Amino acid sequence: MTQPMPRISVPAALALGSAALGAAFATGLFLGRRCPPWRSRREKRLLPAEDSPLWQYLLSRSMREHPALRSLRLLTLEQPQGNSMMTCEQAQLLANLARLIKAKKALDLGTFTGYSALALALALPPAGRVVTCEVNPGPPELGRPLWRQAEEEHKIDLRLKPALETLDELLAAGEAGTFDVAVMDADKDNCTAYYERCLQLLRPGGVLAVLSVRDRLGEESSRAECVCRPWPLPMPRPQTPHPVLKSSGEERCCSLSLGTRRPSSCET
């Protein structure tokens, strides 16, 4: 014959519950002192370390870099400020996104030697067009022979003037909503103005990539995000410099923030 379970009064149950919560709190406090939270946050990384065997394995198995594009990357790394260029894996990501959305027109703010422009041109169809903006005529001329070697020079429309002027000219010419991809890698002082104009130039469902966001927004803001903005225009002005993931029934564009640059991590 089983013995009946002893009944616990409500005050006793509350006392036991409070004791359990107190023990859990004390345990958490003890562990928190032994393992400070800043240490665990510091260990969180979006990508493996550059010298990590895992990272090198991923690059060796995933990269499909055109020979001319690889030559241009190596040439760019030899130039002053060459480490500011887009990385090989970022270029491949953008090219794959361009292919996925069947892009025909792309906008590249910040040409330098044209590595990102060439990566996009290779992903576009024969009649595709990349409008790329640069104020210094020297670096693009270094890359032009490799554009020609890749047989993509005819797709690259180089504009040697401030990017804001080019963007305003494109809007005035009635090209709003006609671009499929836009890459922002120019001076950061005009980043907000570039962002607003690119939103107007992109078609619904286009891709807007913003590079080097970690340098301006800090480590906590370096993760990649996608923001979907409602259609139609005019677009609401962003309230914060760092967009938040947002979905809606009708998408204006996908904004991709690319953080820490690691050009030297690509295999040479």
C-alpha positions, -999 to 999 in steps of 0.1 A, spaced: 0 0 0 15 33 -12 20 61 14 1 93 5 24 122 -5 27 147 23 10 180 15 30 211 15 13 243 26 14 274 4 38 293 26 62 262 27 60 260 -11 69 296 -14 98 292 9 111 263 -11 107 282 -43 125 312 -29 153 290 -16 157 274 -51 158 308 -68 183 321 -43 205 291 -48 203 296 -86 211 333 -83 241 326 -60 254 300 -84 250 324 -114 268 352 -94 296 328 -85 301 316 -121 298 352 -134 327 362 -112 348 332 -122 339 337 -159 334 374 -166 309 382 -194 334 404 -213 356 374 -219 328 354 -235 318 384 -257 354 389 -268 356 353 -279 326 357 -302 337 361 -338 319 363 -371 348 346 -389 377 324 -379 411 340 -374 430 347 -406 457 321 -398 430 295 -388 433 262 -407 395 262 -410 395 296 -426 422 286 -451 403 254 -459 371 273 -465 389 297 -489 407 269 -508 374 250 -513 350 279 -520 369 305 -540 363 306 -578 384 337 -588 389 346 -624 426 347 -634 424 384 -643 405 392 -611 432 374 -591 460 393 -609 442 426 -602 438 417 -565 475 410 -561 484 442 -580 461 462 -558 476 448 -526 510 462 -538 496 497 -540 495 523 -511 462 518 -492 458 484 -511 446 468 -478 414 490 -481 402 470 -511 373 445 -510 383 410 -501 381 381 -525 353 364 -506 333 396 -504 337 401 -541 326 365 -548 295 370 -525 285 401 -544 290 385 -578 269 355 -567 241 378 -554 242 396 -588 238 364 -606 210 352 -584 189 383 -590 199 383 -628 215 417 -625 221 438 -656 232 472 -641 255 478 -612 267 509 -593 302 509 -577 311 539 -555 349 539 -550 367 523 -580 403 524 -569 419 498 -593 385 484 -603 386 451 -584 350 453 -573 339 467 -606 355 439 -625 340 413 -601 306 427 -608 312 430 -646 322 393 -647 288 385 -631 267 405 -656 255 394 -690 273 406 -722 251 437 -724 256 445 -687 269 478 -673 288 488 -642 289 525 -634 319 530 -612 329 563 -595 364 575 -587 381 609 -582 417 598 -586 425 589 -622 457 570 -614 445 537 -598 419 528 -624 445 530 -651 465 504 -633 435 480 -634 423 488 -669 447 464 -687 432 436 -666 397 447 -674 407 443 -710 424 410 -704 391 397 -688 372 411 -719 350 431 -696 363 466 -702 333 475 -724 309 469 -694 328 493 -670 317 529 -672 343 548 -653 332 583 -640 361 604 -628 343 629 -606 329 630 -571 304 602 -566 276 625 -555 278 643 -588 275 610 -607 246 599 -586 227 631 -592 234 630 -629 220 594 -630 189 605 -612 184 635 -634 188 613 -665 158 593 -653 177 561 -642 160 559 -608 149 523 -600 169 508 -629 200 495 -611 201 460 -596 232 462 -574 250 491 -557 283 489 -537 292 517 -514 330 519 -507 338 556 -511 345 582 -486 326 578 -453 318 615 -448 291 613 -475 279 578 -466 244 589 -457 240 609 -489 252 579 -510 228 556 -491 198 578 -499 206 582 -536 214 545 -540 181 536 -526 164 558 -553 185 543 -581 180 507 -571 151 487 -584 127 468 -561 145 437 -549 180 452 -556 210 447 -534 229 475 -516 262 465 -502 280 488 -477 316 480 -470 339 488 -440 310 495 -416 330 482 -386 355 510 -390 328 536 -384 303 519 -362 325 498 -339 328 461 -333 293 455 -321 279 469 -354 301 448 -377 277 419 -383 261 416 -417 224 425 -418 196 427 -443 171 455 -442 140 454 -464 124 488 -470 89 494 -482 80 504 -518 71 528 -534 94 558 -532 101 582 -516 120 562 -491 118 571 -454 150 586 -441 169 561 -418 166 571 -382 197 552 -371 230 547 -389 228 510 -384 198 493 -399 177 466 -381 164 435 -397 130 442 -410 107 423 -433 76 434 -452 53 422 -479 69 443 -506 106 447 -505 124 478 -517 160 464 -515 183 442 -495 211 462 -477 241 441 -469 267 455 -444 301 440 -449 323 444 -418 360 438 -412 382 437 -442 407 409 -446 423 412 -481 455 396 -469 436 365 -458 429 354 -494 452 329 -509 478 344 -532 
